[in-house]
Structure formats: C-alpha cells, structure tokens
Amino acid sequence: MATMKEQVGEALLGTTQEPQLSQQTKAIFMKHAVKDEQTGEYYLGKNEFIEAVAPESEDYHKIKRDQYGILFHVADRRRTGKVTLHDWSKFENLLAKPDAEYEIAFRLFDVNGTGLVKFDDFEKIYNAHKGENSLPFDWGSEWASLYIGSKEKRHTMTYPQFSQMLRGLQGERVRQAFLHFDKNNDGYIEPEEFQRIILETAAHKLSDHLLDNLHTLCNISAGSKISYANVRAFQNMIREMDLVELIIRNATNKSSDGKITRTDFLNEAARITRFSLFTPMEADILFHFAGLDEPSGKLGLSDFAKVLDASWHNAYAVTSGAAGVMADVGQKAFTRTKSILHDVLESAHHFALGSLAGAFGAFMVYPIDLVKTRMQNQRGHRVGEMLYKNSLDCARKVIKNEGVRGLYSGVLPQLVGVAPEKAIKLTVNDLVRGKFTDKKTGYIWWPWELLAGGTAGGCQVIFTNPLEIVKIRLQVQGEVSKSVENAPKRSAIWIVKNLGLVGLYKGASACLLRDVPFSAIYFPTYNHLKRDYFGESPTKSLGVVQMLTAGAVAGMPAAYLTTPFDVIKTRLQVEARKGEAQYLSLRHAAKTIWQQEGFKAFFKGGPARIMRSSPQFGFTLAGYEVLQRALPMPGHADQEGPRGHVEPGVGLAEAKAPLPYLRSRNALKIILDLDENFGRPKLPQGKTWSGIPGFGGKGLA
C-alpha cells in the first residue's frame, strides 16, 4: 500500500501508468488463490483459475464460462492440477504477447513443451474434447495432408505452421460438412443442414439473430435449397466482418439519414477495399439477414448490428419454457433499471462534489474578487479624493475599515450561484464538444472548440447575471458606508426585491460580452495545455499541480482580454452614487468611461481579475480530488480493478476489458474452431449440451 507521502505526491504531480506485471500478477493471483494445508503453498485450482481469467460480471452466452477452464491446461504445464504463482506469472506474461491467442492454442497441443506439435498428441486431445455427435472431419483429407503430411508421412508442426492450419480450419470443416450432407452430389443441401453446419462451426462467433435465421438463406435465390456457392459466400462474409463494419460505418456516416442500400454498400466497398472485393451474392446475404425486420432495403447501423455484433441478444432468449423466458426478461429489465438508477445517482454524486469543490474555489479567491470589483467601480473623476491607489491599497483599506470579514462581503450569493454556474458551463461545453468531436480519433476542429466554449459562457449568463448584480452591490456596500453618512445597510433579499426581475438582468449584455469570449478562450486553451504541453493521455493522469498550472495559464489571457467588458458590466450593475454619472446603456457606459477616464480605465482591476480567475479553477480541482477520496460513491470500490466488457454489447462498440481478458476470449474462439465442445464438461451418455435453463439456453436433452 502506498504511503501517505506517495499518495500526496501522486495527487499533486499526477501519475503515469506503466506496466508493473509482477505486482499486478501477484495481486490477482493472491486474490483467488487457495492455500495447500500440507505444504503451505498458494495455488489456483481449475475453479479458482476460471475466477481469475473470467470475471463473473461478463456475458457468457456465447462462450460458456466453464470453457475458460481449457486455458487452465495451458497454464498448468507440469500437469499437477495446480497453478502456482510461478505458473500464473508465465501465463500472464504469455497473455501480454501480441500473438497470444494463437500461441495459447499451440501450447494446448504442445504436450512436451518442445515447440513442436506431434499429430498423435494433437489427435488425442482433439478426440478427447470433441462432441459425441459432432460433424465428422477427415484428418486424412488432401487439405489436412498439406499441413501435417499424409497418414504414412505425418510430421510435427512448428508454431507458424500450426497457426496457419488453424487459420484455414473452419473453412475446411464447412466444406467437408457440406459434402457429408450432399448425398447425391448435386451441390445443394437442406436449410436445416446448413443451419447445423454453422451452429457447430461458428456459433461462438455469430449473433443470436443470425444463428436463429440461418435457414432463411435459401430465400436469397429461387428454390428451397442452399447451394455451395451460398455457403461459401456466407462464410466469406462472416470472415470479413471487421472490414464489413468499417465499410458500413463509412457509408452510413455519408448518408443524410444514416441509412444505406445495397448499392451504397458496394460503392463504399469499392472505395475502401483493394484486394477483398465483395461479390453480389455476399452483399445480398449481408442485406438479407440485416433487413429481416426492415424489408425496405434501406438499412441503418442498428440493423447491421444484429448481424455484425457477436454479443447481440434476441429480445426473447430461447429457454425451456415460459417461466424461463419471464425469468430471463425480468433479469434483463432489472439490470437495465439498476444501470439507469446507478447513472442518475452517479451524476448526482458528481454534481454534489463539483458544487462543494466550486464553492471552495470561489471562497478561496473571493477577497481578490472583491478588490477587483471595488477597483473597477472607482471612477477617475470622483467628487473628493480617490479611495484606492491600487489593488494592494484597496485590500489594506478594506481590512482596516471593515475588518477581515469585509473581504467576504456578498460571499453567500457567490457560493449559492457557483454550483449551477459550473454545472451549466461544463455541461454545455462538453455537449457541444462531443457533438463536433470525431468519435474515432478524438480530434475536434479549433473553431468548434471556440463555439463550444462560447456557447457554454452564453448559457451560464441566464443564471449567473442576477447573482452577479446582487454580489457586486453587496461588495461595494462597505465602502459606501464609510463615504456616505448614515448609509443604510442592505441585505441580498432587499436588493432582489428592489431590483425586480428586469433589474436583475441589468448589464446582461455586458455579461454576455464578457463570458462568451472568456469561455471561448479558456476551455480550448486549457484542453490544449493539458494534452499538448503536459501530455495528458489515457495512460498519464495529471496531478493537481499540473491542472492548477494549466488552469492558471489558460485563465490569464481569458481574464485579461475580457476585462473591458467586465468593467462595463460592473459599472452598469452598481448603483450610481451622488455626483456620479448614471449609465444608460452598454454603449453609453463605454463612451462615458472613454471620455472621462481614458482607455486605461477599461483594464482597471485586470491584474486582480487574473489573480482571481487563474487559481480558482486549481482550487476547485484540488477540492474535488480531496472530496473524491474522502467521499467515494457507495459501491464504487466494488467496481475497481481490471473489469470491463469482454463482449461490448449492442452498438458495435469496442471491447473495454483489459487485453489479457480479450486475448483469453480470442484464444478460446480459435480453439473452438476445432470443435464447439472444447472445454465443456463431459455429460452422461446420450445427453447433449444446449445451455443453462433461464440463461438463454435449453436444458439437457
């Protein structure tokens, strides 16, 4: 556990995430390991191993969780039935390799660990795991002989040879299965036979929608049977799913309504592909399955997701009865409701912490804000002597005449208003930025950044202008009581009643002129400083010191360049005293200030404004970091750790799980190309596996 000094250092200076496999590996191992009572050694049995590589939070309706046990035999190289920390460390290191998926499959069959796979060992393991009623496969075929030699001349396979054989295995399994059902050699099979072939060779890779409608493939052409050309076109299409998705995304993005036709798909494919040209039949198959619920022929991304997304579920999972359906649907509804409720509570939690942190930041710089306001309100040709020579003199006199509490005159409206102000500004900026940000690259054109910031600044004025005018009048009240005898002391409520609704928006035009350019300058500058100067990235988090520096630097030009509008706003919102000119409008105020006080008057309080705006964001962030650590969201700790979505769900989103989990899943997909039953527990004679009742499958047959 990190010391307090290290934790403070990380919070202030940030962290860069670097792989620390030894520490992470040991932590995961110890979390699931059990202790051998005789030797005192910790180890993972098969069940503990599955717990470690297959998080319970994931969806296992495609590849069953028990099937991850096949990877246990890869990690248990000594065949002891126990995976030690040393074994686990080697397995974790293996998962970190870029070609881990194929190497895991290779090691499963490399019994002696020599780097070579003997056909006898391969055949023994294959026969031990294949299903009792699996479709036949001839390892003496011409295709197999090209990889492993003929029956009389079998040879061992190296890792590259073995991997390449697995790459083409699924296609050969489909070809041999087709020949098995094509009894009269006319090149046609029944739809039910085609469905069985795909279910046994590719069910772990395809969506429920596709699997349940395989028999309809015969409808893409005349006749009621399925030809080998249909089967090969279907297989080519599913092999190129990733490329198909890229083409569809590009084509739908260019479409005005987000929908495309078969012609649009083929035209976009011609632009993108160079070697993998799609045939008309392959395009027909794609649009046939994607358009089963939309016969118009013009399809959107959600239609294609049912075909392309392997994790896509049917609305009603196939179960053993009505009770199973209701249980499954009820579970999904509860999960969805729980997720929505969690999102709402999480948003409320962030808003509450942000409000407290914003109030803390505003409180810390409020004396500077008060000095800034009084300096801006001081007119060059006042009746009598000038009150303040400069900002420092102003602060000194406030403390002398009004006490330290005088530095916080009007602080309450500021603290009340800072929460919605920050919420509105940050939310609008994020929404507009998100609208114009490229989802794939994260790039946003700089004019859109300015628009996002400006829009955020404009929206906050609706709420903050009334609070600003009340705050400013309370801030100058102390100096009025010293210069005007028997001046009444007004409360915030009295000021609100006296001004009325229209009066509360006095100076709103100047407020808009100040806040729109301020946010337009501030947000893009802050984001670019974090990313381009401090190097913020998914693997590098910034500390409070770095964020404070970025906020301070970004606030300097934003605050100073908008000072003229802040001066005009202050003059319009402060009640004119006896002997002072009454400003009638924004234009009249600007003209009067220019004529009576000169150009320099527009930058009165500029340094104080910089000193306030720059550190305020840093204090807010520092407060937010401390509050997050002190008041975490209930249940948040349970979500920590390397958990994510191995199968990302509907929407064709990328998987969020760490690479070791993804590679474990992908390795299983390669192994299951040999036979769907690899890793499944052996069942009693005459029984077949078809899922778990109530979880998208049937009971035992």
C-alpha positions in Angstrom: 0.0 0.0 0.0 1.3 3.4 -0.9 2.4 5.7 2.0 0.7 8.9 2.7 3.7 10.8 1.2 3.4 8.8 -2.0 -0.4 9.4 -2.2 0.0 13.1 -1.8 2.8 13.1 -4.4 0.6 11.3 -6.9 -2.3 13.6 -6.3 -0.2 16.7 -6.7 2.2 15.6 -9.5 0.0 13.1 -11.4 0.8 9.5 -12.4 1.9 7.7 -15.5 0.5 4.2 -15.8 3.3 1.8 -16.6 3.1 -2.0 -16.8 4.0 -3.5 -13.4 3.2 -7.1 -14.3 5.0 -8.6 -11.3 2.9 -6.6 -8.8 -0.4 -6.9 -10.7 0.2 -10.6 -11.4 0.8 -11.4 -7.7 -2.2 -9.3 -6.6 -4.6 -11.1 -9.0 -3.2 -14.5 -8.0 -3.4 -13.9 -4.3 -7.0 -12.6 -4.6 -8.2 -16.0 -6.0 -5.5 -18.5 -4.7 -6.1 -21.1 -2.0 -3.6 -22.5 0.5 -2.3 -26.1 0.4 -2.6 -27.2 4.1 0.3 -29.6 3.8 2.9 -27.5 2.0 1.6 -24.0 2.9 1.9 -23.1 -0.8 -0.7 -21.0 -2.5 -2.1 -22.2 -5.8 -5.1 -21.9 -8.2 -7.2 -24.9 -8.9 -9.3 -25.1 -12.0 -12.3 -23.2 -10.5 -10.0 -20.5 -8.9 -8.3 -20.2 -12.3 -11.6 -19.6 -14.0 -12.5 -17.0 -11.4 -9.2 -15.2 -12.2 -9.5 -15.1 -16.0 -13.2 -14.9 -16.5 -14.9 -12.2 -14.3 -18.4 -13.1 -13.2 -19.7 -9.7 -14.4 -19.3 -10.6 -18.1 -21.7 -12.1 -20.5 -21.1 -15.8 -21.3 -24.0 -16.7 -23.5 -21.6 -17.3 -26.5 -18.6 -18.9 -24.9 -19.6 -20.5 -21.6 -17.6 -19.6 -18.5 -16.7 -23.2 -17.8 -15.0 -23.4 -21.2 -12.3 -21.0 -19.9 -11.1 -24.0 -17.9 -9.4 -25.2 -21.1 -6.9 -22.5 -20.6 -6.1 -24.0 -17.2 -4.3 -26.9 -19.0 -2.1 -24.3 -20.8 -1.1 -22.6 -17.5 -0.6 -26.0 -15.7 2.4 -27.0 -17.7 3.5 -29.7 -15.1 0.1 -31.4 -15.2 -0.2 -31.3 -11.4 -3.7 -29.9 -11.3 -2.4 -26.8 -9.5 -1.3 -23.4 -11.0 1.4 -21.9 -8.8 2.4 -18.2 -8.7 5.3 -19.1 -11.0 2.9 -20.8 -13.4 0.5 -17.9 -13.2 3.2 -15.4 -13.8 4.3 -17.2 -17.0 0.7 -17.4 -18.2 0.1 -13.7 -17.6 3.3 -12.9 -19.4 2.1 -15.1 -22.3 -1.2 -13.1 -22.5 0.8 -9.9 -22.9 2.3 -11.1 -26.1 0.8 -9.7 -29.3 0.1 -13.1 -30.8 -1.0 -14.6 -27.5 -4.2 -16.0 -29.0 -2.5 -18.4 -31.4 0.3 -19.3 -29.0 -2.1 -20.3 -26.3 -3.8 -22.7 -28.8 -0.4 -24.0 -29.8 0.7 -24.7 -26.2 -2.5 -26.6 -25.5 -1.4 -29.2 -28.1 2.4 -28.9 -27.4 2.3 -31.6 -24.7 6.0 -31.9 -24.2 6.7 -28.1 -24.4 9.3 -28.6 -27.1 7.9 -26.0 -29.5 6.6 -28.8 -31.8 3.1 -30.4 -32.0 3.0 -34.1 -32.9 -0.1 -35.2 -34.8 -0.6 -38.1 -32.4 -0.8 -35.7 -29.4 -3.0 -33.3 -31.4 -5.4 -36.1 -32.4 -5.6 -37.4 -28.9 -6.5 -34.1 -27.4 -8.9 -33.3 -30.3 -10.8 -36.6 -29.8 -11.0 -36.1 -26.1 -12.8 -32.8 -26.4 -15.0 -33.1 -29.5 -18.7 -33.7 -29.1 -20.1 -37.2 -29.3 -22.4 -36.2 -32.2 -20.1 -33.7 -33.8 -19.9 -33.5 -37.6 -17.2 -35.8 -39.0 -13.9 -34.4 -40.1 -11.3 -36.3 -42.1 -7.8 -35.6 -41.0 -6.6 -37.8 -43.8 -8.1 -35.4 -46.4 -6.0 -33.7 -49.0 -6.3 -30.4 -47.2 -5.0 -31.9 -43.9 -2.2 -33.7 -45.6 -0.9 -30.4 -46.9 -0.3 -29.2 -43.3 0.5 -32.4 -41.4 1.5 -34.9 -44.2 -0.3 -38.0 -45.4 -1.1 -40.9 -43.0 2.2 -42.6 -43.8 4.3 -39.4 -43.6 2.9 -37.4 -40.6 5.3 -34.7 -39.4 5.4 -32.4 -36.4 4.2 -28.9 -36.8 6.0 -25.7 -35.8 4.2 -22.8 -34.2 3.9 -20.8 -37.6 2.7 -24.0 -39.4 0.2 -24.9 -36.7 -1.2 -21.3 -36.6 -1.7 -21.2 -40.3 -3.5 -24.5 -40.2 -5.9 -23.2 -37.6 -6.5 -20.1 -39.7 -8.0 -22.2 -42.6 -9.5 -25.0 -40.5 -13.0 -23.5 -40.2 -13.4 -23.2 -44.0 -12.3 -26.8 -44.5 -14.7 -28.0 -41.7 -17.6 -26.3 -43.5 -16.6 -27.8 -46.9 -16.4 -31.3 -45.5 -19.7 -30.9 -43.7 -21.4 -29.8 -46.9 -20.1 -32.9 -48.7 -21.3 -35.0 -45.8 -24.9 -33.7 -46.3 -24.8 -33.5 -50.1 -25.5 -37.2 -50.5 -26.5 -37.1 -54.2 -23.6 -34.7 -55.1 -25.9 -32.1 -56.8 -24.3 -29.2 -54.9 -27.3 -28.5 -52.7 -28.3 -29.2 -49.1 -31.4 -28.5 -47.0 -31.6 -25.3 -44.9 -31.7 -27.3 -41.7 -28.5 -29.0 -42.6 -26.8 -25.7 -43.4 -28.0 -24.4 -40.0 -26.4 -27.3 -38.2 -23.1 -26.8 -40.0 -22.9 -23.2 -39.0 -24.1 -23.9 -35.4 -21.3 -26.5 -35.0 -18.5 -24.5 -36.6 -19.2 -20.8 -35.9 -21.9 -20.4 -33.2 -19.2 -18.9 -30.8 -18.6 -16.0 -33.3 -22.1 -15.1 -34.6 -25.1 -13.2 -33.1 -28.3 -14.9 -32.0 -30.2 -13.1 -34.7 -28.0 -14.6 -37.4 -28.0 -18.1 -35.9 -31.8 -18.2 -35.5 -32.4 -17.2 -39.1 -29.8 -19.3 -40.9 -32.5 -21.4 -42.6 -33.8 -18.3 -44.4 -30.6 -18.2 -46.5 -32.4 -20.2 -49.2 -34.7 -17.2 -49.8 -32.0 -15.1 -51.4 -32.5 -17.0 -54.7 -35.1 -19.2 -56.3 -35.6 -22.7 -54.9 -35.9 -24.1 -51.4 -32.3 -25.5 -51.0 -29.0 -23.9 -50.3 -26.1 -24.2 -52.8 -22.4 -24.5 -52.0 -22.0 -21.0 -53.6 -24.4 -19.7 -50.9 -22.5 -21.4 -48.2 -19.1 -20.1 -49.4 -20.5 -16.6 -49.8 -21.9 -16.7 -46.3 -18.6 -17.9 -44.9 -16.6 -15.2 -46.8 -18.9 -12.6 -45.3 -18.5 -13.7 -41.7 -14.7 -13.9 -42.2 -14.6 -10.3 -43.3 -17.0 -9.0 -40.5 -14.5 -6.3 -39.3 -14.0 -5.0 -42.9 -17.8 -5.1 -43.4 -18.3 -3.0 -40.3 -15.8 -0.4 -41.5 -17.5 -0.1 -44.9 -20.9 0.2 -43.3 -19.8 2.9 -40.8 -18.2 5.0 -43.6 -21.3 4.6 -45.8 -23.9 5.4 -43.1 -21.8 8.4 -42.0 -22.1 9.8 -45.5 -25.8 9.2 -45.7 -28.1 12.1 -44.9 -30.4 9.8 -42.9 -27.9 7.3 -41.6 -29.3 4.5 -43.8 -27.8 2.8 -46.9 -28.8 0.5 -49.7 -27.0 -2.5 -51.2 -25.7 -0.1 -53.9 -24.3 2.3 -51.3 -22.5 -0.6 -49.6 -20.9 -1.9 -52.8 -19.9 1.7 -53.9 -18.2 2.3 -50.5 -16.6 -1.1 -50.6 -15.0 -0.2 -53.9 -13.5 2.9 -52.3 -12.1 1.2 -49.3 -11.1 -2.3 -50.4 -8.2 -3.1 -52.7 -7.9 -6.9 -52.6 -11.1 -8.1 -50.8 -13.8 -7.3 -53.3 -17.3 -8.4 -52.3 -19.3 -10.4 -54.7 -23.0 -9.6 -55.4 -24.1 -12.7 -53.6 -22.1 -11.8 -50.5 -23.7 -8.3 -50.5 -27.1 -10.0 -50.9 -26.5 -12.2 -47.9 -25.5 -9.3 -45.7 -28.6 -7.2 -46.6 -30.8 -10.3 -46.4 -30.0 -11.0 -42.7 -29.7 -7.4 -41.7 -33.0 -6.5 -43.3 -35.3 -9.3 -42.0 -37.1 -6.7 -39.8 -36.7 -3.9 -42.3 -37.8 -5.1 -45.8 -37.5 -1.6 -47.4 -33.8 -2.4 -48.3 -32.5 0.8 -46.7 -30.8 -0.1 -43.5 -29.1 1.7 -40.6 -26.3 0.8 -38.3 -28.7 -0.7 -35.8 -30.0 -3.1 -38.4 -26.4 -4.3 -39.3 -25.5 -4.6 -35.6 -27.8 -7.6 -35.3 -25.6 -9.4 -37.8 -22.1 -8.0 -37.1 -22.2 -7.9 -33.3 -21.5 -11.3 -31.9 -22.8 -10.3 -28.5 -26.2 -9.3 -29.9 -29.1 -11.0 -28.0 -32.6 -11.7 -29.2 -35.4 -9.8 -27.5 -36.5 -13.2 -26.0 -33.9 -15.7 -25.3 -34.7 -19.3 -26.2 -35.5 -21.1 -23.0 -37.1 -24.3 -21.8 -40.5 -22.7 -21.2 -42.5 -19.6 -20.5 -41.2 -19.4 -16.9 -37.6 -19.3 -18.3 -38.5 -16.6 -20.7 -40.0 -14.4 -18.0 -37.1 -15.0 -15.6 -34.6 -14.0 -18.4 -36.5 -11.0 -19.5 -37.1 -9.9 -15.8 -33.4 -10.2 -15.1 -32.5 -8.0 -18.1 -35.2 -5.4 -17.1 -33.9 -5.3 -13.5 -30.3 -5.0 -14.7 -31.3 -2.2 -17.1 -33.2 -0.3 -14.4 -30.4 -0.8 -11.9 -28.0 0.7 -14.5 -30.1 3.7 -15.2 -30.6 4.3 -11.5 -26.8 4.0 -11.0 -26.2 6.5 -13.7 -28.6 9.0 -12.1 -27.0 8.5 -8.6 -23.5 8.8 -10.1 -24.4 12.1 -11.8 -25.9 13.5 -8.6 -22.8 12.4 -6.7 -20.5 14.2 -9.2 -22.8 17.3 -9.2 -22.7 17.5 -5.4 -18.9 17.1 -5.2 -18.5 19.6 -8.0 -20.7 22.1 -6.2 -18.8 21.8 -3.0 -15.5 22.0 -4.8 -16.7 25.0 -6.8 -17.8 26.7 -3.6 -14.4 26.0 -2.1 -12.6 27.5 -5.1 -14.8 30.6 -5.1 -14.4 31.1 -1.4 -10.6 30.9 -1.6 -10.3 33.7 -4.2 -13.3 35.8 -3.1 -11.2 38.5 -1.4 -9.4 39.1 -4.7 -12.8 39.3 -6.5 -14.0 41.9 -4.0 -10.8 44.0 -4.6 -11.3 43.7 -8.3 -14.9 44.9 -8.1 -14.1 47.9 -6.0 -11.2 48.9 -8.2 -13.4 48.7 -11.3 -16.1 50.7 -9.7 -13.7 53.5 -8.7 -14.2 56.4 -11.1 -11.4 58.7 -12.1 -13.3 62.0 -11.5 -15.0 61.2 -8.2 -16.2 64.1 -6.0 -13.5 64.2 -3.4 -10.4 62.1 -3.2 -9.9 58.7 -4.7 -10.3 55.9 -2.2 -7.7 53.4 -3.5 -4.4 53.9 -5.2 -4.1 50.3 -6.3 -5.3 46.7 -5.6 -2.9 46.2 -2.6 -4.0 49.6 -1.2 -7.7 48.6 -1.7 -7.2 45.3 0.2 -5.4 47.1 3.1 -8.1 49.7 3.5 -10.9 47.1 3.4 -9.3 45.2 6.2 -8.7 48.5 8.2 -12.1 50.0 7.7 -14.3 46.8 7.6 -12.2 44.1 9.2 -11.3 40.8 7.6 -15.0 40.0 7.3 -15.2 42.9 4.9 -13.2 40.9 2.4 -16.1 38.5 2.2 -19.0 40.9 1.7 -21.5 39.3 -0.6 -19.9 35.9 -0.5 -23.2 34.0 0.2 -24.7 34.7 -3.3 -21.4 33.8 -4.9 -21.4 30.4 -3.1 -25.0 29.8 -3.9 -24.5 30.6 -7.6 -21.2 28.9 -8.2 -22.7 25.3 -8.3 -25.2 25.9 -11.1 -22.8 28.2 -12.9 -20.1 25.5 -13.0 -22.6 22.8 -13.8 -24.2 24.7 -16.7 -20.8 25.9 -18.2 -19.1 22.5 -18.0 -22.1 20.5 -19.2 -22.8 22.7 -22.2 -19.2 22.8 -23.2 -19.0 19.0 -23.0 -22.2 18.5 -25.0 -21.1 20.8 -27.8 -17.6 19.5 -27.9 -18.9 15.9 -28.0 -21.2 16.8 -30.9 -18.3 18.0 -33.1 -15.6 15.6 -31.9 -14.5 12.8 -34.1 -15.5 9.7 -32.2 -12.7 7.6 -33.5 -9.7 10.0 -33.3 -10.9 12.4 -30.6 -10.0 15.3 -32.9 -12.0 18.5 -32.9 -11.5 21.4 -35.3 -10.5 24.5 -33.3 -13.4 26.7 -34.5 -15.8 24.1 -33.0 -13.8 24.4 -29.7 -14.3 28.1 -29.7 -18.0 27.6 -30.4 -18.3 25.1 -27.6 -16.7 27.4 -25.1 -18.6 30.4 -26.2 -21.9 28.6 -26.1 -21.1 27.5 -22.5 -20.3 31.0 -21.5 -23.5 32.4 -23.0 -25.8 29.8 -21.4 -24.4 30.5 -17.9 -25.4 34.2 -18.1 -29.1 33.4 -17.8 -28.5 32.1 -14.3 -25.4 34.0 -13.1 -26.3 37.6 -14.0 -28.9 38.0 -11.2 -26.4 36.6 -8.7 -23.6 38.8 -10.0 -25.5 42.0 -9.6 -26.5 41.1 -6.0 -22.9 40.1 -5.2 -21.4 43.3 -6.7 -23.8 45.6 -4.8 -23.0 43.8 -1.5 -19.3 44.1 -2.3 -19.4 47.9 -2.7 -21.7 48.4 0.2 -18.9 48.6 2.7 -17.1 51.5 1.1 -20.4 53.4 0.7 -21.0 53.2 4.5 -17.6 54.8 5.0 -18.0 57.6 2.5 -21.7 58.4 3.0 -23.0 59.2 6.4 -25.9 57.1 7.7 -25.9 54.9 4.5 -28.4 52.1 5.0 -27.1 48.5 5.0 -29.0 46.4 2.5 -29.5 42.6 2.5 -29.4 40.4 -0.5 -33.2 39.9 -0.2 -33.8 43.6 -0.2 -31.6 44.1 -3.3 -33.5 41.4 -5.2 -36.9 42.9 -4.2 -35.8 46.4 -5.1 -34.4 45.5 -8.5 -37.2 43.2 -9.6 -36.9 40.6 -12.4 -35.9 43.1 -15.1 -33.4 44.9 -12.8 -31.7 41.6 -12.0 -30.7 41.3 -15.7 -29.2 44.8 -15.8 -25.8 44.6 -17.5 -26.7 41.2 -19.0 -25.5 42.3 -22.5 -22.1 43.2 -21.0 -22.1 40.0 -19.1 -22.6 38.1 -22.3 -19.8 40.1 -24.0 -17.6 39.1 -21.1 -18.5 35.4 -20.5 -18.8 34.3 -24.1 -15.3 35.2 -25.2 -13.9 34.3 -21.8 -15.1 30.7 -22.1 -14.3 30.6 -25.8 -10.7 31.4 -24.9 -10.4 29.5 -21.6 -11.7 26.0 -22.5 -9.7 25.4 -25.7 -6.6 26.8 -24.1 -7.0 24.7 -21.0 -7.6 21.5 -23.0 -4.7 22.1 -25.3 -2.3 22.8 -22.4 -3.3 19.6 -20.7 -3.0 17.5 -23.8 -0.2 19.1 -25.8 2.0 20.6 -23.1 1.6 18.3 -20.1 0.9 15.2 -22.2 -2.4 14.0 -20.6 -3.4 10.7 -22.1 -5.3 7.5 -21.2 -2.1 6.3 -19.6 -1.0 9.5 -18.0 -3.2 11.3 -15.4 -2.3 14.8 -14.4 -1.8 15.9 -10.8 -3.3 18.9 -9.1 -0.2 21.0 -9.6 -0.3 20.4 -13.3 -4.0 21.0 -13.6 -3.6 24.1 -11.5 -0.9 25.4 -13.7 -2.9 24.6 -16.9 -5.9 26.4 -15.4 -3.9 29.4 -14.3 -2.1 29.8 -17.6 -5.4 29.4 -19.6 -7.1 31.9 -17.3 -4.6 34.7 -17.8 -5.4 35.7 -21.4 -9.1 34.8 -21.0 -9.4 37.0 -17.9 -7.3 40.0 -19.1 -8.6 40.2 -22.6 -12.2 40.3 -21.4 -11.6 42.8 -18.6 -13.1 45.8 -20.6 -16.5 44.1 -20.7 -16.2 43.2 -17.0 -15.6 46.9 -16.2 -18.6 48.0 -18.2 -20.7 45.2 -16.6 -19.6 46.3 -13.1 -20.4 50.0 -13.8 -23.9 49.1 -15.1 -24.7 46.8 -12.2 -23.5 49.1 -9.4 -26.0 51.7 -8.1 -24.6 55.2 -9.0 -23.8 57.4 -6.1 -24.5 61.1 -5.6 -22.4 63.2 -8.0 -21.7 60.2 -10.4 -23.0 59.8 -13.9 -25.8 57.4 -14.5 -25.0 54.9 -17.3 -28.0 54.4 -19.6 -26.8 51.5 -21.7 -23.8 49.4 -22.6 -22.8 51.8 -25.4 -23.3 54.9 -23.2 -21.2 53.4 -20.4 -18.3 52.5 -22.8 -18.4 56.0 -24.3 -18.6 57.8 -21.0 -15.7 55.8 -19.5 -13.6 56.5 -22.6 -14.3 60.3 -22.5 -13.9 60.8 -18.7 -11.3 58.3 -17.7 -9.4 57.2 -20.9 -8.6 53.8 -22.4 -6.7 52.6 -19.3 -9.9 52.6 -17.3 -11.2 49.6 -19.3 -8.5 47.5 -17.7 -9.0 48.5 -14.1 -8.8 45.5 -11.9 -7.2 43.5 -14.7 -4.4 42.1 -12.5 -6.8 41.3 -9.7 -9.1 39.6 -12.2 -6.2 37.5 -13.4 -5.2 36.6 -9.9 -8.8 35.5 -9.1 -9.6 33.5 -12.3 -6.3 31.7 -12.5 -6.1 30.0 -9.1 -9.9 29.5 -8.8 -10.0 26.6 -11.2 -7.0 25.0 -9.5 -8.6 25.3 -6.0 -11.8 23.8 -7.4 -9.9 20.8 -8.8 -7.9 20.3 -5.7 -11.0 20.3 -3.6 -12.7 17.9 -6.0 -9.8 15.4 -5.8 -9.8 15.5 -1.9 -13.6 15.1 -1.8 -13.5 12.1 -4.2 -11.0 10.4 -2.0 -12.9 11.3 1.3 -16.4 10.7 0.0 -16.4 8.0 -2.7 -19.7 6.9 -4.3 -21.1 4.0 -2.3 -20.4 0.7 -4.2 -17.7 2.3 -6.3 -15.0 0.3 -4.6 -16.6 -2.9 -5.9 -16.1 -1.8 -9.4 -12.4 -1.1 -9.1 -9.9 -3.5 -10.8 -9.4 -4.8 -14.2 -13.0 -5.4 -15.1 -14.7 -4.3 -18.3 -16.9 -5.6 -21.1 -15.3 -8.5 -22.9 -18.2 -8.6 -25.3 -19.2 -4.9 -25.6 -22.9 -5.3 -26.3 -25.2 -3.9 -28.9 -23.9 -0.9 -30.9 -20.7 -2.3 -32.4 -18.6 -0.6 -29.7 -15.0 -1.7 -29.0 -14.5 -4.0 -26.0 -13.4 -2.2 -22.8 -11.8 -5.1 -21.0 -8.0 -5.3 -20.5 -6.1 -7.1 -23.2 -5.4 -10.3 -21.1 -9.2 -10.9 -20.9 -9.7 -10.2 -24.5 -6.9 -12.4 -25.6 -8.2 -15.2 -23.4 -11.5 -15.0 -25.1 -10.0 -14.8 -28.6 -7.8 -17.8 -27.9 -10.9 -19.7 -27.0 -12.5 -18.6 -30.3 -9.6 -20.1 -32.2 -9.7 -23.3 -30.2 -13.4 -23.6 -30.7 -12.9 -23.5 -34.4 -11.8 -27.1 -33.9 -15.0 -28.1 -32.1 -17.6 -26.2 -30.2 -17.3 -28.6 -27.2 -13.7 -27.8 -26.3 -13.6 -27.0 -22.5 -17.2 -28.1 -21.9 -17.7 -30.7 -19.1 -18.4 -34.2 -20.3 -22.0 -35.2 -20.0 -23.6 -38.6 -19.3 -24.1 -40.9 -22.3 -26.9 -39.8 -24.5 -27.0 -36.2 -23.2 -26.2 -33.2 -25.2 -25.2 -29.6 -24.2 -27.5 -26.8 -25.2 -27.2 -24.1 -22.5 -28.3 -23.3 -19.0 -32.0 -23.0 -18.3 -33.1 -19.4 -17.7 -29.9 -18.0 -19.3 -30.6 -18.1 -23.0 -30.4 -21.8 -23.4 -32.3 -25.1 -23.1 -31.9 -27.8 -20.6 -30.1 -31.1 -21.2 -31.7 -33.1 -24.0 
